[in-house]
Amino acid sequence: MNTHQLLILLVIGYIVYSIDKKQNFFPVPIVLVLIGIGLSFIPFFSSVTISKELIFMVFLPALLFTSAYRFPIKYLRKNKWVIGSLGTVGLLLTVAVLGVTIFLIGNVFISLSLTASLLVASILAPTDPVSVVSILKNSSSDERIADIVEGESLMNDGTSIVLFTVFLEMYLHHTSFAIGSFVTEFLFVALGGVALGAIFGWLMSKLVHFTHHREYQVMLSIIVAYGSFYIGEGIGVSGVLSTVTAGLMLSYEFGKNIKEAHFRSSLNGFWDIVEPSVLAILFLMIGVQSAGYLQFSEWMLSLLIFIASVLARYVVLLTTLKGIPKWRRSFSVKDVTLIAWTGIKGTMSVALLMGLEAENNGSSMLISLTFAAIMLSLVIQSVGVYPLTKKLSK
């Protein structure tokens, strides 16, 4: 991608963000993806491609840090057990249920192994709240739902990457699943990422006092966002969880002292510009990239996989939130339905799918099936959030 293409994508993003103010029926990411698909038919954009490295190394650290840094710690404390459970055990159960369902449904249409089915499930498991959080907060009087959806997304990204790595290894090398080694690797990667991120976040909260220049404080936040991610990936722990934890730790440290408000104001001024700029480019590029994968013959199977992903999430959520007495009284069936529907696939799912493509051993049909399911989720679920919220609130 050259500078001229980048500038045009930013201009398109600016226009869409400026026009779409309410974000009720057509959230910005959906509009951007659809425009990106349209751009794919213009020869000028034929060289625009998106890769796992581009998403992970350029886009993801900024988006993760911004979401975590701005997520109020008081909401995390209030819903910590729900968010933690859904982002870890809940995601594991969702992958298991969805993987088995994809295996049973998929073999009616094509030959699909259980390992490949679980791999697809691990790609579709992480959720992306970018498209729906603002809609939920504007259309529902219960902001707790939006907080849980956003908090869960921060947690389940790290879990999904570990699962994806394990199932990709099994898929490529035809190895068997070993629960012992999986648990050991999962704990090391997850806890190591959290520990590293906590150190980075705490250090920044102290180092920021060494200068009163706001531009240098912002520079330090960039170092923390990308440094925690790169170092985490470099030493073999979760860079995603490292960056998320760094952002949460920084928010916690700043929240303890009201005198830190001017630091937060400086960082917000920078990251509030970075986030929409990054998202505009990313979703437009996803649209351009998806066009090449969406021309295949098994759309019915992709639709069934998408439906299965929603139902699997709903079953796990219903079992979890209504099965535990303490939570049963706090969450109605309507709440569970809304949380399940807002589990939209997005940036992380695309990044993992690009990771499968990068191996060059993945079936093109498998990639197309998964990409189509992601696009269906992104469009149908995002567009349906507002009317569903209004209907359930009656």
C-alpha positions as CSV (number, residue, x, y, z in Angstrom):
1,M,0.0,0.0,0.0
2,N,1.5,3.4,-1.0
3,T,1.0,6.8,0.6
4,H,-1.6,7.9,-2.0
5,Q,-3.8,4.9,-1.2
6,L,-3.4,5.5,2.5
7,L,-4.4,9.1,2.2
8,I,-7.5,8.3,0.2
9,L,-8.5,5.6,2.8
10,L,-8.2,8.3,5.5
11,V,-10.3,10.7,3.6
12,I,-13.0,8.1,3.1
13,G,-12.8,7.3,6.8
14,Y,-13.1,11.0,7.7
15,I,-16.2,11.4,5.4
16,V,-17.9,8.3,6.9
17,Y,-17.2,9.3,10.5
18,S,-18.5,12.9,9.8
19,I,-21.7,11.7,8.1
20,D,-22.6,8.9,10.4
21,K,-23.2,10.6,13.8
22,K,-25.9,8.6,15.5
23,Q,-24.5,5.1,14.5
24,N,-27.9,3.5,15.2
25,F,-28.6,1.3,12.2
26,F,-25.3,1.4,10.2
27,P,-22.3,1.5,12.5
28,V,-19.2,3.1,11.0
29,P,-17.2,-0.2,10.7
30,I,-20.0,-1.8,8.6
31,V,-20.1,1.2,6.2
32,L,-16.3,1.1,5.9
33,V,-16.2,-2.6,5.2
34,L,-18.9,-2.3,2.5
35,I,-17.0,0.6,0.9
36,G,-13.8,-1.4,1.1
37,I,-15.5,-4.2,-0.9
38,G,-16.6,-1.7,-3.5
39,L,-13.0,-0.3,-3.7
40,S,-11.7,-3.8,-4.4
41,F,-13.2,-3.5,-7.9
42,I,-11.1,-0.4,-8.7
43,P,-7.7,-1.3,-10.1
44,F,-6.0,1.5,-8.2
45,F,-6.6,-0.4,-4.9
46,S,-5.6,-3.8,-6.2
47,S,-2.3,-3.6,-4.3
48,V,-4.0,-3.0,-1.0
49,T,-3.5,-6.1,1.1
50,I,-3.8,-6.9,4.8
51,S,-1.7,-9.4,6.7
52,K,-1.4,-10.9,10.1
53,E,1.9,-8.9,10.7
54,L,0.2,-5.6,9.7
55,I,-2.7,-6.2,12.0
56,F,-0.7,-7.5,15.0
57,M,2.3,-5.3,14.8
58,V,0.8,-2.0,13.6
59,F,-3.0,-1.8,14.3
60,L,-3.7,-4.1,17.2
61,P,-1.4,-2.6,20.0
62,A,-2.9,0.9,19.5
63,L,-6.5,-0.4,19.5
64,L,-6.0,-2.7,22.5
65,F,-4.2,0.0,24.6
66,T,-6.8,2.6,23.8
67,S,-9.7,0.3,24.8
68,A,-8.0,-0.8,28.0
69,Y,-6.8,2.6,29.0
70,R,-10.2,4.1,28.6
71,F,-12.1,1.2,30.2
72,P,-13.2,2.5,33.7
73,I,-11.6,0.4,36.4
74,K,-14.7,0.7,38.6
75,Y,-16.7,-1.2,35.9
76,L,-14.1,-3.9,35.8
77,R,-14.2,-4.3,39.6
78,K,-18.0,-4.4,39.6
79,N,-18.2,-7.0,36.9
80,K,-14.8,-8.7,37.3
81,W,-16.1,-12.3,37.9
82,V,-18.5,-12.1,35.0
83,I,-16.0,-10.6,32.6
84,G,-13.2,-12.9,33.7
85,S,-15.4,-16.0,33.4
86,L,-16.7,-15.2,30.0
87,G,-13.3,-14.1,28.7
88,T,-11.6,-17.4,29.7
89,V,-13.8,-20.4,30.7
90,G,-16.7,-19.1,28.7
91,L,-14.6,-18.7,25.5
92,L,-13.1,-22.2,26.0
93,L,-16.6,-23.7,26.2
94,T,-17.8,-21.7,23.2
95,V,-14.9,-23.0,21.1
96,A,-15.7,-26.6,22.1
97,V,-19.4,-26.3,21.4
98,L,-19.0,-24.4,18.2
99,G,-16.1,-26.6,17.0
100,V,-18.2,-29.8,17.4
101,T,-21.2,-28.1,15.7
102,I,-19.1,-27.0,12.8
103,F,-17.8,-30.5,12.4
104,L,-21.3,-32.0,12.4
105,I,-22.7,-29.4,10.0
106,G,-19.6,-29.0,7.8
107,N,-19.4,-32.7,6.8
108,V,-22.8,-32.5,5.2
109,F,-21.3,-30.1,2.7
110,I,-17.6,-30.8,2.5
111,S,-14.9,-33.0,4.1
112,L,-14.0,-31.3,7.4
113,S,-11.9,-32.7,10.2
114,L,-12.6,-32.1,13.9
115,T,-9.3,-30.3,14.2
116,A,-10.1,-27.9,11.3
117,S,-13.5,-27.3,12.9
118,L,-12.0,-26.4,16.2
119,L,-9.5,-24.1,14.4
120,V,-12.4,-22.3,12.7
121,A,-14.2,-22.0,16.1
122,S,-11.1,-20.5,17.7
123,I,-11.0,-17.9,15.0
124,L,-14.6,-17.0,15.4
125,A,-14.6,-17.0,19.2
126,P,-13.1,-13.6,20.0
127,T,-15.5,-10.6,20.0
128,D,-15.0,-7.1,18.8
129,P,-17.1,-4.4,20.6
130,V,-16.0,-1.5,18.4
131,S,-19.2,-1.8,16.3
132,V,-21.7,-2.0,19.1
133,V,-20.6,-0.4,22.4
134,S,-21.6,3.1,21.5
135,I,-24.9,1.8,20.1
136,L,-25.6,-0.2,23.3
137,K,-24.9,2.8,25.5
138,N,-27.2,5.0,23.3
139,S,-30.1,2.6,23.0
140,S,-30.1,0.9,26.3
141,S,-30.7,2.3,29.8
142,D,-28.5,-0.5,31.3
143,E,-24.9,0.4,30.6
144,R,-23.8,-2.7,32.4
145,I,-24.4,-4.8,29.3
146,A,-22.1,-2.6,27.2
147,D,-19.4,-2.7,30.0
148,I,-19.6,-6.5,30.1
149,V,-19.4,-6.8,26.3
150,E,-16.4,-4.4,26.2
151,G,-14.6,-6.0,29.2
152,E,-15.1,-9.5,27.9
153,S,-13.6,-8.5,24.6
154,L,-10.4,-7.3,26.3
155,M,-10.1,-10.6,28.1
156,N,-11.0,-13.1,25.4
157,D,-8.5,-11.9,22.8
158,G,-5.6,-13.4,24.7
159,T,-7.4,-16.6,25.3
160,S,-8.4,-17.0,21.7
161,I,-4.8,-16.6,20.5
162,V,-3.6,-19.4,22.7
163,L,-6.4,-21.7,21.5
164,F,-5.7,-20.7,17.9
165,T,-2.0,-21.4,18.2
166,V,-2.7,-24.9,19.7
167,F,-5.3,-25.9,17.1
168,L,-3.2,-24.5,14.2
169,E,-0.3,-26.6,15.3
170,M,-2.5,-29.7,15.4
171,Y,-4.0,-28.8,12.0
172,L,-0.7,-28.3,10.3
173,H,1.2,-31.2,11.8
174,H,-1.6,-33.6,12.5
175,T,-0.7,-33.8,16.2
176,S,-3.1,-34.9,19.0
177,F,-4.4,-32.6,21.7
178,A,-2.6,-33.0,25.0
179,I,-4.5,-31.4,27.9
180,G,-1.4,-31.2,30.2
181,S,0.8,-29.3,27.8
182,F,-2.1,-27.1,26.7
183,V,-2.9,-26.0,30.3
184,T,0.8,-25.4,31.0
185,E,1.3,-23.3,27.9
186,F,-1.9,-21.4,28.4
187,L,-1.0,-20.5,32.0
188,F,2.5,-19.4,31.0
189,V,1.4,-17.3,28.0
190,A,-1.6,-15.7,29.8
191,L,-0.1,-15.1,33.3
192,G,3.2,-14.0,31.7
193,G,1.4,-11.5,29.5
194,V,-0.5,-10.1,32.5
195,A,2.6,-9.8,34.6
196,L,4.6,-8.0,31.9
197,G,1.7,-5.6,31.2
198,A,1.3,-4.8,34.9
199,I,5.0,-3.9,35.1
200,F,4.8,-1.7,32.0
201,G,1.6,0.1,33.2
202,W,3.0,0.7,36.7
203,L,6.3,2.0,35.3
204,M,4.6,4.5,33.0
205,S,2.4,5.8,35.8
206,K,5.7,6.7,37.6
207,L,7.9,7.8,34.7
208,V,5.2,10.2,33.4
209,H,6.1,12.5,36.3
210,F,9.6,13.0,35.1
211,T,8.5,15.5,32.5
212,H,5.7,18.1,32.3
213,H,5.8,18.2,28.5
214,R,2.6,16.7,27.3
215,E,4.1,15.6,24.0
216,Y,6.7,13.5,25.9
217,Q,4.1,11.9,28.0
218,V,2.2,10.9,24.9
219,M,5.4,9.6,23.5
220,L,5.8,7.4,26.6
221,S,2.3,6.0,26.1
222,I,3.2,4.9,22.6
223,I,6.3,3.2,23.9
224,V,4.2,1.4,26.6
225,A,1.5,0.4,24.1
226,Y,3.8,-1.1,21.5
227,G,6.7,-2.0,23.8
228,S,4.6,-4.2,26.0
229,F,3.2,-5.9,23.0
230,Y,6.5,-6.5,21.1
231,I,8.4,-7.6,24.2
232,G,5.5,-10.0,25.2
233,E,5.5,-11.6,21.8
234,G,9.3,-11.7,21.8
235,I,9.6,-13.6,25.0
236,G,6.7,-16.0,24.2
237,V,3.9,-14.6,26.4
238,S,0.7,-13.0,25.2
239,G,1.5,-9.5,23.8
240,V,-2.3,-8.9,23.6
241,L,-2.8,-9.5,27.3
242,S,0.4,-7.5,28.1
243,T,-0.9,-4.4,26.2
244,V,-4.4,-4.8,27.7
245,T,-3.0,-5.1,31.2
246,A,-0.7,-2.2,30.7
247,G,-3.6,0.0,29.7
248,L,-5.7,-1.2,32.6
249,M,-2.9,-0.7,35.1
250,L,-2.3,2.8,33.8
251,S,-6.0,3.7,34.2
252,Y,-6.0,2.3,37.7
253,E,-2.9,4.2,38.8
254,F,-4.2,7.5,37.3
255,G,-7.6,6.9,38.8
256,K,-6.2,6.8,42.3
257,N,-5.2,10.5,42.3
258,I,-7.3,13.3,40.9
259,K,-4.1,15.3,40.2
260,E,-3.5,12.9,37.4
261,A,-6.4,14.3,35.4
262,H,-4.2,16.5,33.2
263,F,-2.1,13.4,32.2
264,R,-5.3,11.6,31.2
265,S,-6.4,14.6,29.2
266,S,-3.2,14.7,27.3
267,L,-3.3,11.0,26.4
268,N,-7.0,11.2,25.4
269,G,-6.3,14.0,23.1
270,F,-3.8,11.8,21.2
271,W,-5.4,8.4,21.3
272,D,-8.9,9.7,20.5
273,I,-7.4,10.7,17.2
274,V,-5.4,7.6,16.6
275,E,-8.3,5.1,17.2
276,P,-10.7,6.3,14.5
277,S,-7.8,6.8,12.1
278,V,-6.6,3.2,12.6
279,L,-10.1,1.8,12.5
280,A,-10.9,3.6,9.3
281,I,-7.9,2.2,7.5
282,L,-8.3,-1.2,9.0
283,F,-11.9,-1.8,8.2
284,L,-11.5,-0.4,4.7
285,M,-8.6,-2.8,4.1
286,I,-10.6,-5.7,5.5
287,G,-13.3,-4.9,3.0
288,V,-10.8,-4.7,0.1
289,Q,-9.2,-8.0,1.2
290,S,-12.5,-9.9,1.8
291,A,-13.7,-9.5,-1.8
292,G,-11.2,-12.1,-3.0
293,Y,-12.4,-14.6,-0.5
294,L,-16.1,-14.2,-0.8
295,Q,-16.3,-15.5,-4.3
296,F,-16.8,-19.2,-3.5
297,S,-19.6,-21.8,-3.7
298,E,-20.4,-22.7,-0.1
299,W,-22.2,-19.6,1.2
300,M,-24.9,-21.7,2.7
301,L,-22.3,-23.5,4.9
302,S,-20.9,-20.1,6.0
303,L,-24.3,-18.9,6.9
304,L,-24.9,-22.0,9.0
305,I,-21.5,-21.5,10.7
306,F,-22.4,-17.9,11.5
307,I,-25.8,-19.0,13.0
308,A,-24.0,-21.8,14.9
309,S,-21.5,-19.2,16.3
310,V,-24.4,-17.1,17.7
311,L,-26.3,-20.1,19.1
312,A,-23.1,-21.6,20.7
313,R,-22.4,-18.3,22.4
314,Y,-26.0,-18.0,23.6
315,V,-26.0,-21.6,25.0
316,V,-22.7,-21.0,26.9
317,L,-23.9,-17.6,28.2
318,L,-27.3,-18.9,29.3
319,T,-25.7,-21.9,31.0
320,T,-23.1,-19.7,32.8
321,L,-25.1,-16.6,33.7
322,K,-28.3,-18.5,34.6
323,G,-26.7,-21.5,36.0
324,I,-24.9,-19.7,38.9
325,P,-27.4,-18.6,41.6
326,K,-25.6,-15.3,42.3
327,W,-25.7,-14.2,38.6
328,R,-29.1,-15.8,37.9
329,R,-30.9,-12.9,39.7
330,S,-28.8,-10.3,38.0
331,F,-29.2,-11.3,34.4
332,S,-32.5,-11.9,32.7
333,V,-32.9,-14.0,29.5
334,K,-33.2,-10.7,27.6
335,D,-29.8,-9.7,29.0
336,V,-28.3,-13.0,28.0
337,T,-29.8,-12.7,24.5
338,L,-28.4,-9.2,24.0
339,I,-24.9,-10.1,25.3
340,A,-24.9,-13.2,23.0
341,W,-25.9,-11.1,19.9
342,T,-23.3,-8.5,20.5
343,G,-20.5,-11.0,20.3
344,I,-19.5,-9.7,16.9
345,K,-16.4,-11.0,15.1
346,G,-14.0,-8.4,13.9
347,T,-10.3,-7.4,14.0
348,M,-9.0,-10.2,16.1
349,S,-10.8,-12.9,14.0
350,V,-9.4,-11.4,10.8
351,A,-5.9,-11.3,12.3
352,L,-6.1,-15.0,13.2
353,L,-7.5,-15.9,9.8
354,M,-4.6,-14.1,8.2
355,G,-2.3,-16.1,10.4
356,L,-3.8,-19.3,9.0
357,E,-3.4,-18.0,5.4
358,A,0.3,-17.1,6.1
359,E,1.1,-20.7,6.7
360,N,0.2,-21.5,3.1
361,N,-1.0,-24.8,4.2
362,G,-4.5,-23.8,5.0
363,S,-7.3,-24.8,2.7
364,S,-8.6,-21.9,0.5
365,M,-12.1,-23.2,1.1
366,L,-11.5,-23.1,4.9
367,I,-10.3,-19.5,4.7
368,S,-13.2,-18.5,2.5
369,L,-15.8,-20.2,4.8
370,T,-14.4,-18.4,7.9
371,F,-14.0,-15.0,6.2
372,A,-17.6,-15.2,5.0
373,A,-18.8,-16.1,8.5
374,I,-16.8,-13.1,9.9
375,M,-18.4,-10.7,7.3
376,L,-21.9,-12.1,8.0
377,S,-21.3,-11.5,11.8
378,L,-19.9,-8.0,11.3
379,V,-22.8,-6.9,9.1
380,I,-25.9,-8.7,10.4
381,Q,-25.1,-8.5,14.1
382,S,-24.0,-4.9,14.0
383,V,-27.0,-3.8,12.1
384,G,-29.3,-5.8,14.3
385,V,-28.0,-4.4,17.7
386,Y,-30.1,-1.3,17.7
387,P,-33.5,-2.8,16.8
388,L,-32.9,-5.8,19.0
389,T,-32.0,-3.6,22.0
390,K,-35.2,-1.5,21.5
391,K,-37.3,-4.6,21.1
392,L,-35.9,-6.3,24.3
393,S,-36.3,-3.1,26.3
394,K,-40.1,-3.1,25.8
